[in-house]
Amino acid sequence: KLGLVKLGLVKLGLFKLVLVKLAKTIPFEKRYFAGGANSVRGWAARTLGPGGYKGTGGLIDFNNQSGDLRLNLNMEYRAKVWSFVELAAFFDAGNIWTIFDYKTQTHGMFLWEEFYKQIALAYGVGVRLDFSFFIFRVDFGVKLYDPALRYNGSGLQWRTAENGLNCVDDVVIHRSI
């Protein structure tokens, strides 16, 4: 018998807003990050955002790719195919933003008229090994909408085959427990 499960998760990080307004900044270890196995799975860990900010080159820029606000939406549909083996299809949306306009994080500040245009979208498939006390998973995530490409003038923020979708920049494999 084929068992189907629908999962959804919404994460909204706003509680640090008061801290930021009082202290003008929050410590690095308390800031939000986006991308990775528990966030928007079309991006590698800590490589998304803030807002429309594009990291420098191929290196992860930890200081600049962190924010004060976070929005994360995950939807997953699982189908049990055999004993403890499940297949999954997922859709993720989200990003992080800063409260202040930092020169080193261009397009990273939260603005009401811009934030919805900066929500990254990704989709993909995965395999789950459900051992009841933990789940080992492998996800194959693909970027659908890259907000950082809105600001480079290319008009290629929608990542499709016609817009230059490629396996090196737009596809990520995540392993997690």
N, C-alpha and C positions, 0 to 999 in steps of 0.2 A: 504494500500500500504506500502510495506517495503522500508524504506529510508536508504541508505547506505552512510557512510562518511568515507573517508580515511584521517588520520591526520599524520603529521610528524613534528618532532622538533629536531633541532640540537643546542646544546649549547657548545660553546668553550670558556673557560676562560683563556686568555693569557695576558690581559692588565696589570695585576699585575706583570708581568715578569720584567718590567723596575724598578718598586718599589723594588722588591726583590733584584735585582742586586745592586741597590744603597744603600738600607738600610740593606742588608744581612738577613733581616727577615721582615715579615709584621705582623701587629697586629692580634691577634686571631680572632677578630670579622670581619676582612676583608679576612680571609682565606676561601677556598672552602671546602665543605663537600659533600659526596656522599651517596646515599641510601635514601629511603623515597618516599613519594607519588609523588614528582615532580622530581625524579631522576631515578635511577635504582630500580624498584619496587620490586625486589626479595630480597632486603635488607631493614632492618628497618632504620629509619632516622639516618644518621651520623654513620653508622656501616661499610661502605665499604671503603677500601683503607687506606692510599695512596698506590698505586701500588699493590704489593703482601703482604703488611703488614696485619697481623692478630691481631685483638684487644685482650686484655687480658681478659680471662675468659668470664663470662656472662655479665660483666659490659661494658657500653659504655665508651670508653676512648677518651673523647672529645679533649684533647690536642694532642694526637698522631694520631687521625683519622681525620686530616685536611691536606690540601695541598695548593700548590701555583699555580697549573695548573689543569684544569678540561676539560674533554671531556664527553659529554652526548648526546646520540642519543635515541630518542623515536619514535616508530611507533605505531599507533593505528588505528584500524578498528572498526567503530561504526555502529550499525544497530538499527534504530528506530523500536520498537516493539509495542508501544502503546502511544499515546498522547505525554507525556513528558518523557517516559521511554525508555532508550536506553541500549543495551548490547554492550560490547566492548571486543575485543581481542587485546592484545598488545605484543610488543617485545621491550626490552630496552637494551642498551649497554652503557658502560662508566666506568669512574673511575676518581680519582684525583691522583696527584703526587706532590712530593716536588722537588725543584730545587737543594737543597743541600742534602748530604748523612748524615742524622741524625742517631746516634746510637740507639735512642729510636724508630725509624721508619724503621726497617729493611725491605729491598726490596721496599722502598717507593720512592726512587729517580727516576726521569724521565731519562731513557736511551733509545736512539733510537733503539738499538738492543733488548730491552726487552718490551717496552711499549705496543706493539700490543698483546703480550702474557698476559698482565695484564688487558686487557679490560674485565670487568665482563659482563655477559649476563644473562638476565632474561626474562621470558614470563609470561603471565597470562590472566585472564579474569576479567571483572568488570561490574558493573551496574551504569548507569548514570541517574540521575533525572534532566532533563534540564528544569528549570523554566524561561528561557530566560534571566533573569537578574543575575542568578548564576546557577552553576551546582553542585549538590551534588553527590559525587562519592564514591563508595566502590570498591577497587581493591584487587584481590587475586593474589599475585605475587609469582613466583617460581624461584629459582636460577637454571640456566642452566650451567654456567661456573663460578666457584669461583677461582679467581686468587691467593688468599691467600693459597689455598691448593696445588698449584704448588710447593711450597717451603718446605712442611713438609715431603716429601719423600713418601707419600701415593699413588700418582698418581691418586687420586680421584677428580681432579678438575672439571671434567665433572659430574654434579649431575644428575644421572639417577637411576632408581630403582636397577640396577645391581651394582652401585657404592655407594649405601647406602643413597639415597635420603630419607629424613625423614621430617615429618611435623614440628618438633620442630626447627630444624636448617635451613631448606631450604625453608620454606613457610612463607609469611608475609601477613597480611591483613591491608590495608590502608584505612582510611576514610579521605576525604578532601572536601573542598569547593573551 
